[in-house]
Amino acid sequence: ALIFATLSAAYIGEALE
């Protein structure tokens, strides 16, 4: 769950930028 949340946050953050 932790790794998934981290990857999700990184992916979303990159998409927003």
N, CA, C, O and CB atoms as a CASP TS submission, in Angstrom:
PFRMAT TS
TARGET T0000
AUTHOR 0000-0000-0000
METHOD Language model
MODEL 1
PARENT N/A
ATOM      1  N   ALA     1       0.842  -1.206   0.000  1.00  0.00           N
ATOM      2  CA  ALA     1       0.000   0.000   0.000  1.00  0.00           C
ATOM      3  C   ALA     1       0.872   1.249   0.000  1.00  0.00           C
ATOM      4  O   ALA     1       0.583   2.226  -0.691  1.00  0.00           O
ATOM      5  CB  ALA     1      -0.950   0.010   1.227  1.00  0.00           C
ATOM      6  N   LEU     2       1.924   1.202   0.772  1.00  0.00           N
ATOM      7  CA  LEU     2       2.799   2.377   0.851  1.00  0.00           C
ATOM      8  C   LEU     2       3.440   2.678  -0.496  1.00  0.00           C
ATOM      9  O   LEU     2       3.437   3.816  -0.965  1.00  0.00           O
ATOM     10  CB  LEU     2       3.885   2.165   1.911  1.00  0.00           C
ATOM     11  N   ILE     3       3.988   1.634  -1.106  1.00  0.00           N
ATOM     12  CA  ILE     3       4.656   1.845  -2.403  1.00  0.00           C
ATOM     13  C   ILE     3       3.675   2.338  -3.443  1.00  0.00           C
ATOM     14  O   ILE     3       4.017   3.167  -4.286  1.00  0.00           O
ATOM     15  CB  ILE     3       5.321   0.552  -2.891  1.00  0.00           C
ATOM     16  N   PHE     4       2.447   1.828  -3.386  1.00  0.00           N
ATOM     17  CA  PHE     4       1.425   2.243  -4.344  1.00  0.00           C
ATOM     18  C   PHE     4       1.086   3.724  -4.156  1.00  0.00           C
ATOM     19  O   PHE     4       0.965   4.469  -5.128  1.00  0.00           O
ATOM     20  CB  PHE     4       0.156   1.378  -4.189  1.00  0.00           C
ATOM     21  N   ALA     5       0.936   4.133  -2.918  1.00  0.00           N
ATOM     22  CA  ALA     5       0.592   5.526  -2.625  1.00  0.00           C
ATOM     23  C   ALA     5       1.724   6.443  -3.076  1.00  0.00           C
ATOM     24  O   ALA     5       1.480   7.522  -3.616  1.00  0.00           O
ATOM     25  CB  ALA     5       0.308   5.720  -1.111  1.00  0.00           C
ATOM     26  N   THR     6       2.949   6.011  -2.853  1.00  0.00           N
ATOM     27  CA  THR     6       4.109   6.821  -3.252  1.00  0.00           C
ATOM     28  C   THR     6       4.152   6.982  -4.762  1.00  0.00           C
ATOM     29  O   THR     6       4.347   8.084  -5.274  1.00  0.00           O
ATOM     30  CB  THR     6       5.419   6.184  -2.751  1.00  0.00           C
ATOM     31  N   LEU     7       3.968   5.869  -5.472  1.00  0.00           N
ATOM     32  CA  LEU     7       3.996   5.927  -6.937  1.00  0.00           C
ATOM     33  C   LEU     7       2.851   6.786  -7.448  1.00  0.00           C
ATOM     34  O   LEU     7       3.023   7.563  -8.388  1.00  0.00           O
ATOM     35  CB  LEU     7       3.915   4.509  -7.546  1.00  0.00           C
ATOM     36  N   SER     8       1.693   6.649  -6.836  1.00  0.00           N
ATOM     37  CA  SER     8       0.532   7.431  -7.269  1.00  0.00           C
ATOM     38  C   SER     8       0.795   8.920  -7.084  1.00  0.00           C
ATOM     39  O   SER     8       0.543   9.720  -7.985  1.00  0.00           O
ATOM     40  CB  SER     8      -0.729   7.011  -6.487  1.00  0.00           C
ATOM     41  N   ALA     9       1.296   9.280  -5.926  1.00  0.00           N
ATOM     42  CA  ALA     9       1.566  10.690  -5.640  1.00  0.00           C
ATOM     43  C   ALA     9       2.602  11.230  -6.616  1.00  0.00           C
ATOM     44  O   ALA     9       2.464  12.348  -7.112  1.00  0.00           O
ATOM     45  CB  ALA     9       2.051  10.872  -4.183  1.00  0.00           C
ATOM     46  N   ALA    10       3.638  10.446  -6.894  1.00  0.00           N
ATOM     47  CA  ALA    10       4.694  10.896  -7.813  1.00  0.00           C
ATOM     48  C   ALA    10       4.127  11.054  -9.217  1.00  0.00           C
ATOM     49  O   ALA    10       4.440  12.022  -9.910  1.00  0.00           O
ATOM     50  CB  ALA    10       5.885   9.897  -7.821  1.00  0.00           C
ATOM     51  N   TYR    11       3.295  10.107  -9.639  1.00  0.00           N
ATOM     52  CA  TYR    11       2.711  10.152 -10.978  1.00  0.00           C
ATOM     53  C   TYR    11       1.785  11.356 -11.123  1.00  0.00           C
ATOM     54  O   TYR    11       1.842  12.076 -12.120  1.00  0.00           O
ATOM     55  CB  TYR    11       1.943   8.854 -11.275  1.00  0.00           C
ATOM     56  N   ILE    12       0.943  11.565 -10.133  1.00  0.00           N
ATOM     57  CA  ILE    12       0.002  12.692 -10.174  1.00  0.00           C
ATOM     58  C   ILE    12       0.774  14.014 -10.138  1.00  0.00           C
ATOM     59  O   ILE    12       0.461  14.947 -10.878  1.00  0.00           O
ATOM     60  CB  ILE    12      -1.004  12.615  -8.985  1.00  0.00           C
ATOM     61  N   GLY    13       1.780  14.077  -9.273  1.00  0.00           N
ATOM     62  CA  GLY    13       2.569  15.305  -9.165  1.00  0.00           C
ATOM     63  C   GLY    13       3.244  15.627 -10.487  1.00  0.00           C
ATOM     64  O   GLY    13       3.307  16.789 -10.889  1.00  0.00           O
ATOM     65  N   GLU    14       3.751  14.599 -11.169  1.00  0.00           N
ATOM     66  CA  GLU    14       4.423  14.836 -12.440  1.00  0.00           C
ATOM     67  C   GLU    14       3.419  15.255 -13.504  1.00  0.00           C
ATOM     68  O   GLU    14       3.718  16.091 -14.356  1.00  0.00           O
ATOM     69  CB  GLU    14       5.186  13.584 -12.889  1.00  0.00           C
ATOM     70  N   ALA    15       2.227  14.671 -13.451  1.00  0.00           N
ATOM     71  CA  ALA    15       1.204  15.001 -14.434  1.00  0.00           C
ATOM     72  C   ALA    15       0.732  16.448 -14.252  1.00  0.00           C
ATOM     73  O   ALA    15       0.474  17.153 -15.228  1.00  0.00           O
ATOM     74  CB  ALA    15       0.014  14.027 -14.318  1.00  0.00           C
ATOM     75  N   LEU    16       0.624  16.881 -12.992  1.00  0.00           N
ATOM     76  CA  LEU    16       0.154  18.245 -12.726  1.00  0.00           C
ATOM     77  C   LEU    16       1.186  19.263 -13.182  1.00  0.00           C
ATOM     78  O   LEU    16       0.837  20.326 -13.695  1.00  0.00           O
ATOM     79  CB  LEU    16      -0.150  18.435 -11.229  1.00  0.00           C
ATOM     80  N   GLU    17       2.458  18.933 -12.992  1.00  0.00           N
ATOM     81  CA  GLU    17       3.513  19.893 -13.315  1.00  0.00           C
ATOM     82  C   GLU    17       3.633  20.123 -14.818  1.00  0.00           C
ATOM     83  O   GLU    17       4.477  20.905 -15.257  1.00  0.00           O
ATOM     84  CB  GLU    17       4.844  19.413 -12.761  1.00  0.00           C
TER
END
